[in-house]
């Protein structure tokens, strides 16, 4: 239990580091380059994140292989997986970076950026193209650390990278650097992460290099291909709001959508953080052939997870508008409304995260992959026509509809994919939603008072306190437990 709980807390800490970076850097960038400039920044970052799809499905496979090898004292096997992943990632990264560098003018021309901003966009894309191979190298090191269950080390190095990014960004802003030059802050962050995580995995890195056999490589690629669609769909759908908005609206509107997406993504990161240790726990029980114990643990954790996330989504959506105003000040009402919709959209996917963890532990990624395809198709069907009709509001509305429909599609098919396992029912969702609204409404009132009387930035303190109080009250009434009890439950049986 202690190991699972500790790993869950470390994963949450890693997510918090990423959220803190966005919390501090976003107003800093907006103040320096304006909303339109920030819109260009958001599109450029979205292009880079899109290319993170290259390793999306491979990461969980590599982590699982390293964990299995180390668990069976097969150190040489773990080394082979590490070096194979490293070589594969670097090859992909260098190729992708070259493509982005060469096509940067073409990509920038797709968006309706004013002349000077288009030039800045080209330069920014070429700078952050360097981040692609560096990011994939960092991902290879991270996979090895997580496979070795060194989640605390990942959390500490994430904090180091966050500090490096913020210091570099502050120095660039202070020196009056242009929008495109701010991209060097991303490079600084990745270099620090690579050095720090490389030092932690030095023992593996200095071992005699080797690569997996052709049979192992085919097996890993087959598994990753099935997971690729599901994981990639989260990235594609998460970034498509910014990109599609950039095609139909001016950069200042892209900034509003990007801010909203950051708020929703922060919630999703926090919620998803404990799922990796939960997956590991399920995998251990499945590997030990303790099916009865696994079924019991899944039923308990899924019920609590569905209730917790449903309530959190209700509170987060209700408080999204004052939260954005507390963060960035007045003038971002549109971003707050978009954030409320995206919190519901992203929440509808993460609410079933424990079920996806189970499917991965059982080695049955088929439903997850098909859901990813369905979600991408639905996003295309809903978002494109609504974007043409309604611009940015249509993009957000299309995303919301796609996620809700995709979640319903997944729920209807889960039982067939995992027979014998009893997930939470619709009654749990309805009950938790009611409790979430009950505590979310007074939290909204408190947050509105806070932004009315406390300056922006500082207002985040009472707003966060109000939302936290609502969440604690929800836990006490809906789940009849406190945070410690919940963490203990997520680690049950470990």
C-alpha positions in Angstrom: 0.0 0.0 0.0 2.8 2.4 0.9 4.5 2.0 -2.4 1.4 2.6 -4.5 0.4 5.6 -2.4 3.9 7.1 -2.5 4.0 6.6 -6.3 0.6 8.2 -6.7 1.6 11.2 -4.6 4.8 11.5 -6.6 2.8 11.4 -9.9 0.5 14.1 -8.5 3.6 16.2 -7.6 4.9 15.9 -11.2 1.6 17.1 -12.5 1.6 20.0 -10.0 5.0 21.1 -11.3 3.6 21.3 -14.8 0.6 23.2 -13.7 2.7 25.7 -11.7 4.7 26.4 -14.8 1.6 27.3 -16.8 0.2 29.3 -13.8 3.3 31.5 -13.7 4.4 31.6 -17.3 1.1 32.4 -19.0 0.6 35.9 -17.5 4.3 36.6 -18.0 4.2 35.8 -21.7 0.9 37.7 -22.2 2.2 40.8 -20.5 5.4 40.6 -22.7 3.9 39.9 -26.1 0.2 40.6 -25.8 -2.8 38.3 -26.4 -2.2 38.0 -30.1 1.4 37.1 -29.5 0.4 34.6 -27.0 -2.0 33.1 -29.5 0.9 32.5 -31.9 2.9 31.0 -29.0 0.0 28.6 -28.3 -0.2 27.4 -31.9 3.6 26.8 -32.1 3.5 24.8 -28.9 0.5 22.8 -30.2 2.5 21.9 -33.3 5.3 20.6 -31.1 2.9 18.7 -28.8 1.3 17.1 -31.8 4.6 15.6 -32.7 4.7 14.1 -29.2 2.3 11.6 -30.8 5.4 9.9 -32.2 6.0 8.2 -28.9 2.5 8.2 -27.4 1.7 4.5 -27.7 5.3 3.3 -27.2 5.8 4.9 -23.7 3.5 2.6 -21.7 4.9 -0.4 -23.5 8.5 0.6 -22.7 7.6 1.3 -19.1 5.9 -2.1 -18.7 8.9 -3.9 -20.3 11.4 -2.3 -18.1 9.3 -3.0 -15.0 8.9 -6.6 -16.0 12.6 -7.1 -16.7 13.7 -5.5 -13.4 10.9 -7.4 -11.5 12.4 -10.7 -12.7 16.0 -9.6 -12.1 16.7 -9.5 -15.8 18.9 -6.4 -15.8 20.2 -7.1 -19.3 16.6 -7.1 -20.6 15.9 -3.7 -19.0 19.1 -2.4 -20.6 18.1 -3.7 -24.0 14.6 -2.0 -23.8 16.2 1.2 -22.6 18.7 1.4 -25.5 16.2 0.3 -28.1 13.8 3.0 -27.0 16.5 5.6 -26.9 17.7 4.9 -30.5 14.2 4.6 -31.8 13.1 7.9 -30.2 16.2 9.8 -31.4 15.7 8.7 -35.0 12.1 9.8 -34.9 13.0 13.1 -33.2 15.7 14.1 -35.7 13.4 13.3 -38.6 10.5 15.3 -37.1 12.7 18.2 -36.3 14.0 18.4 -39.8 10.5 18.4 -41.2 9.3 21.2 -38.9 12.3 23.3 -39.6 11.9 23.0 -43.4 8.1 23.5 -43.3 7.9 26.2 -40.7 7.0 28.9 -43.3 4.3 26.7 -44.8 2.8 25.9 -41.3 2.8 29.6 -40.3 1.1 30.6 -43.6 -1.9 28.4 -42.8 -2.9 30.7 -40.0 -4.2 34.3 -40.4 -1.3 35.9 -38.5 -0.5 39.5 -39.2 2.8 40.0 -41.1 5.2 40.6 -38.2 3.6 37.8 -36.1 3.9 35.4 -39.1 7.6 36.1 -39.3 7.9 35.5 -35.5 5.9 32.3 -35.9 8.3 30.9 -38.4 11.3 31.7 -36.2 9.6 30.3 -33.1 8.7 27.0 -34.9 12.3 26.6 -36.1 13.7 27.2 -32.5 11.2 24.8 -30.9 11.9 22.2 -33.6 15.0 21.5 -31.6 12.7 20.6 -28.7 11.3 17.5 -30.5 14.4 15.3 -30.4 15.3 16.6 -27.0 11.8 15.9 -25.7 11.9 12.4 -27.1 15.3 11.8 -25.5 13.9 13.0 -22.2 10.8 10.7 -22.7 13.1 7.7 -23.1 14.8 8.5 -19.8 11.4 9.0 -18.1 10.1 5.7 -19.4 13.1 3.9 -17.8 12.6 5.7 -14.5 8.9 5.0 -14.3 9.4 1.4 -15.3 11.7 1.2 -12.3 8.9 2.8 -10.3 11.1 5.8 -9.5 8.2 8.2 -9.6 9.6 10.3 -6.8 12.7 10.9 -8.9 10.6 11.9 -11.9 8.7 14.4 -9.6 11.9 16.0 -8.3 13.4 16.4 -11.8 10.1 17.8 -13.1 10.4 20.5 -10.5 14.0 21.2 -11.6 12.9 21.5 -15.2 10.0 23.8 -14.2 12.4 26.1 -12.4 14.8 26.1 -15.3 12.0 27.0 -17.7 10.7 29.8 -15.5 14.2 31.3 -14.8 15.1 31.2 -18.5 11.7 32.7 -19.5 12.1 35.5 -16.9 15.6 36.3 -18.1 14.5 36.4 -21.7 11.5 38.7 -20.9 13.8 40.9 -18.8 16.2 41.3 -21.7 13.4 42.3 -24.0 13.6 39.2 -26.2 11.2 38.8 -29.1 8.3 36.3 -29.1 10.4 33.8 -31.1 13.3 34.0 -28.8 11.1 32.9 -25.9 11.3 29.4 -27.4 14.8 29.0 -25.9 13.2 28.7 -22.5 11.6 25.4 -23.7 15.1 24.2 -24.8 16.6 25.1 -21.4 13.9 23.1 -19.6 14.5 20.0 -21.7 18.3 20.2 -21.3 17.9 20.3 -17.5 15.5 17.4 -17.5 17.8 15.3 -19.7 20.8 15.9 -17.5 19.0 15.3 -14.3 17.1 12.2 -15.4 20.1 10.9 -17.3 22.2 11.1 -14.1 19.5 9.1 -12.3 19.5 6.4 -14.9 23.3 6.5 -15.3 23.7 2.9 -14.2 21.5 1.6 -17.0 22.9 4.1 -19.5 26.5 3.0 -18.8 25.7 -0.7 -19.0 26.8 -2.5 -22.1 24.4 -1.3 -24.8 22.2 -3.8 -26.5 18.9 -3.9 -28.4 15.9 -6.1 -28.2 15.5 -9.0 -30.6 13.4 -8.7 -33.8 10.7 -10.8 -32.2 10.6 -8.5 -29.1 10.7 -5.4 -31.3 7.7 -6.7 -33.3 5.8 -7.5 -30.1 6.5 -4.1 -28.6 5.6 -2.3 -31.8 2.4 -4.3 -32.1 1.3 -3.4 -28.6 2.3 0.2 -29.0 0.4 0.5 -32.3 -2.8 -0.5 -30.5 -2.2 1.9 -27.7 -1.0 4.7 -30.1 -4.5 5.5 -31.2 -5.9 5.9 -27.7 -3.0 8.0 -26.3 -2.6 10.0 -29.5 -6.3 10.8 -29.5 -5.9 12.6 -26.1 -3.0 14.7 -27.6 -4.8 15.4 -30.9 -8.1 16.3 -29.3 -6.4 18.3 -26.6 -4.4 20.4 -29.0 -7.0 20.6 -31.9 -8.9 23.4 -30.1 -6.0 25.7 -30.5 -5.1 24.7 -34.0 -8.6 24.8 -35.5 -9.3 28.1 -33.7 -6.2 29.5 -35.3 -7.5 28.6 -38.7 -10.9 30.4 -38.2 -10.2 33.2 -35.7 -7.6 35.9 -35.0 -4.6 35.2 -32.7 -6.2 37.0 -29.7 -9.1 34.5 -29.8 -6.6 31.6 -30.0 -5.2 32.9 -26.8 -8.6 32.7 -25.1 -9.1 29.1 -26.2 -5.5 28.2 -25.2 -6.0 29.6 -21.7 -9.2 27.7 -21.4 -7.5 24.5 -22.5 -4.7 25.0 -20.0 -7.3 25.2 -17.2 -9.0 22.0 -18.3 -5.7 20.2 -19.0 -4.5 21.1 -15.5 -7.4 19.3 -14.0 -6.9 16.3 -16.3 -3.2 16.1 -15.4 -4.0 16.2 -11.7 -6.7 13.5 -12.1 -4.6 11.2 -14.4 -1.5 11.4 -12.2 -2.5 8.6 -9.8 -3.6 6.2 -12.6 -0.1 5.0 -13.5 0.5 3.5 -10.0 -3.0 2.1 -10.1 -2.2 0.4 -13.4 0.9 -1.0 -12.0 -1.0 -2.5 -9.0 -3.6 -4.0 -11.3 -0.8 -5.5 -13.4 0.9 -7.0 -10.4 -2.4 -8.7 -9.3 -3.0 -10.0 -12.9 0.5 -11.2 -13.1 0.2 -13.1 -9.8 -3.1 -14.6 -11.2 -5.0 -13.2 -8.2 -8.2 -12.6 -10.3 -10.6 -12.6 -7.4 -8.6 -10.0 -5.5 -8.2 -7.9 -8.7 -12.0 -7.9 -9.3 -12.7 -6.8 -5.8 -10.1 -4.1 -5.9 -11.2 -2.8 -9.2 -14.9 -2.5 -8.1 -14.0 -0.5 -5.1 -11.5 1.8 -6.7 -13.7 2.4 -9.8 -16.7 3.4 -7.7 -14.6 5.8 -5.7 -12.8 7.2 -8.8 -16.0 7.8 -10.8 -17.6 9.5 -7.8 -14.5 11.6 -7.1 -13.9 12.8 -10.6 -17.6 13.5 -11.3 -17.8 15.8 -8.2 -14.5 17.5 -9.1 -15.7 18.2 -12.6 -18.9 19.7 -11.3 -17.0 22.0 -8.9 -14.3 22.9 -11.5 -16.8 23.7 -14.2 -18.9 25.9 -12.0 -15.9 27.9 -10.7 -14.0 28.1 -14.0 -15.0 31.7 -14.9 -13.8 33.3 -11.5 -10.8 31.0 -11.5 -9.6 32.4 -14.9 -10.3 36.0 -13.7 -8.4 35.4 -10.5 -5.5 34.2 -12.5 -5.3 36.7 -15.3 -7.6 39.6 -14.4 -10.6 41.0 -16.2 -11.0 40.7 -20.0 -10.9 36.9 -20.1 -14.6 36.0 -19.6 -14.6 34.1 -22.9 -11.7 32.0 -21.7 -13.5 31.2 -18.5 -16.6 30.1 -20.3 -14.6 28.0 -22.7 -12.8 26.5 -19.7 -16.0 25.4 -18.1 -17.0 23.5 -21.2 -13.6 21.9 -21.6 -13.4 20.9 -18.0 -16.6 18.9 -18.6 -15.3 17.5 -21.9 -11.9 16.4 -20.5 -13.5 15.2 -17.3 -15.9 12.9 -19.2 -12.8 11.0 -20.5 -10.8 10.8 -17.3 -13.8 9.7 -15.2 -13.4 6.2 -16.7 -9.6 6.2 -16.2 -9.6 3.3 -13.8 -11.4 1.1 -16.4 -8.7 2.0 -18.9 -6.0 1.1 -16.3 -7.7 -2.3 -15.9 -7.8 -3.0 -19.6 -4.1 -2.1 -19.9 -3.2 -4.4 -16.9 -5.2 -7.2 -18.6 -3.4 -6.7 -21.9 -6.6 -5.8 -23.7 -6.1 -2.4 -25.3 -8.5 -3.0 -28.1 -11.5 -1.0 -26.7 -9.2 1.8 -25.6 -7.8 2.0 -29.2 -11.2 1.9 -30.8 -12.5 4.6 -28.4 -9.5 6.8 -29.5 -10.5 6.4 -33.1 -14.1 7.1 -32.4 -13.2 10.2 -30.4 -11.0 11.6 -33.2 -13.7 10.9 -35.7 -16.4 12.6 -33.6 -14.2 15.6 -33.0 -13.8 16.0 -36.7 -17.5 15.6 -37.3 -18.6 18.0 -34.7 -15.8 20.6 -34.6 -15.2 21.4 -38.2 -18.8 22.4 -39.2 -19.4 24.2 -35.8 -16.1 26.1 -36.2 -17.2 27.3 -39.7 -20.6 28.4 -38.3 -19.6 29.8 -34.9 -15.8 30.3 -34.9 -14.2 29.7 -31.5 -17.4 28.9 -29.6 -18.1 26.2 -32.2 -14.7 24.7 -31.8 -15.3 24.3 -28.0 -18.8 23.1 -28.4 -17.8 20.5 -30.9 -15.1 19.3 -28.6 -17.6 19.0 -25.7 -20.0 17.0 -27.8 -17.3 14.7 -29.1 -16.0 13.8 -25.7 -19.5 13.2 -24.2 -20.4 11.0 -27.1 -17.1 9.2 -27.0 -17.5 8.5 -23.2 -21.0 7.1 -23.8 -19.6 4.8 -26.6 -16.9 3.5 -24.3 -19.2 2.8 -21.3 -21.6 0.8 -23.4 -18.8 -1.6 -24.5 -16.7 -1.9 -21.4 -18.5 -4.8 -19.8 -18.0 -6.9 -23.0 -14.2 -6.1 -22.9 -13.8 -7.0 -19.3 -16.4 -9.7 -18.3 -16.5 -10.5 -14.6 -15.6 -7.0 -13.5 -18.3 -4.8 -12.0 -17.8 -1.1 -12.6 -19.6 1.8 -11.0 -23.1 2.4 -12.2 -25.0 5.4 -13.5 -26.5 5.9 -10.1 -23.0 6.7 -8.7 -22.5 9.3 -11.4 -25.9 11.0 -10.8 -25.4 11.0 -7.0 -21.9 12.4 -7.2 -23.0 15.0 -9.8 -25.7 16.2 -7.4 -23.3 16.4 -4.5 -20.8 18.3 -6.7 -23.3 20.9 -7.8 -24.5 21.2 -4.2 -21.1 22.2 -3.0 -20.0 23.9 -6.3 -22.7 26.6 -6.2 -21.6 28.1 -2.8 -18.0 27.7 -4.0 -18.9 29.8 -7.1 -20.4 32.5 -4.9 -17.3 32.6 -2.7 -15.0 32.8 -5.8 -17.0 35.6 -7.4 -16.7 37.6 -4.1 -13.0 36.9 -4.1 -12.3 38.2 -7.6 -14.5 41.3 -6.9 -12.5 42.4 -3.9 -9.0 40.9 -4.3 -6.5 41.9 -7.0 -5.9 39.4 -9.8 -3.1 37.0 -9.0 -3.6 37.3 -5.2 -7.2 36.3 -5.8 -6.1 32.8 -6.7 -5.5 32.2 -3.0 -9.1 32.6 -1.8 -10.4 31.1 -5.0 -8.3 28.0 -4.6 -9.2 27.8 -0.9 -12.9 28.0 -1.8 -12.7 25.2 -4.4 -10.6 23.1 -2.1 -13.1 23.5 0.7 -15.9 22.4 -1.6 -13.9 19.4 -2.7 -13.2 18.4 0.9 -16.9 18.8 1.8 -17.7 16.7 -1.2 -15.4 13.9 -0.1 -16.8 13.9 3.4 -20.5 13.8 2.2 -20.4 11.9 -1.1 -17.6 9.4 -0.3 -17.6 9.7 3.5 -13.8 9.9 3.6 -11.0 12.4 3.8 -8.0 12.7 1.5 -5.8 10.3 3.5 -8.5 7.6 3.4 -8.9 8.1 -0.3 -5.2 7.7 -1.0 -5.1 4.7 1.2 -8.0 3.2 -0.7 -6.3 3.8 -4.1 -3.4 1.9 -2.8 -5.4 -0.8 -1.3 -3.9 -4.2 -1.3 -0.5 -3.0 -2.4 
